[in-house]
């Protein structure tokens, strides 16, 4: 599903794990996730002040509710990638404002599902952290979802 044309996500349609990612790869060698993509818009000075405030509000909401994986403590030197678990539907639903930001700023994205997004190195009630099976050079474009079915990346 792309560019905001997302239908309700149901378990079993591609796999239980979910990731929202744009179509370019970042430093982790996988498509950049929705939060990093919004950070990129902010860093580039592209967000209008009201949109910057909206992003901060949504980001703070997630920080207050989603456990902070330990791999982020050192800047994620192991290059782990987070995916939502099936029980995180309230968190997935809360991404709608960020999806809207990406749509309005012309950043294509995909909602990707996978039963096996990589080697799991972290898990909490809402998410897993994986080491992706495949990585691409930073800045490379992704024409289709990077993960479909069994193996693949995400950032």
C-alpha angles and dihedrals in degrees: 000000000000146000096004099311088122121156121203109291116240126190113253097036098113097331143314098270119083133198132177109212140163126230101260129073124240135198091297091064094243134089110292116256124240096260094049090047090055089047088053090053089050094047090050090054091241099125118095111232093257091050091048088053091048091051091050091050093050093043091051090048090055093044089056094050110029121072114245108240112230092232088074092061093084097035093273097286090171088059096230120177125215125226128183119245122228093259092059096083093127089056093046090051090051090061091073095099091052091048087053091051091052091048094048092048093047098247110147115218141175133218102221128194126193138170090208116023095164145302107326112232099161136029137175132161094285110027148022129217115216141184101230119235092223132035131187132202114278111264095025116137124240115211097187135018109300093221124046123160112331120001135017148099141281134175 
